[in-house]
């Protein structure tokens, strides 16, 4: 049996060891999916409501429990 560890780089050795750990691979897949959903989420389900991103600057500085009726 030939030992590949003598010709492999440290990164290749770390990747091989990482791939053997099933929990770490599953965690990487879950993390990659979460990142993809967070980046692509706005494209998948955009907010179609009118003036969704409009902010009334006079109301933005009010306290937390402030309420108002907007006509």
Helices and strands as residue ranges (DSSP letters): G 4-6, H 10-20, H 22-44, H 57-60
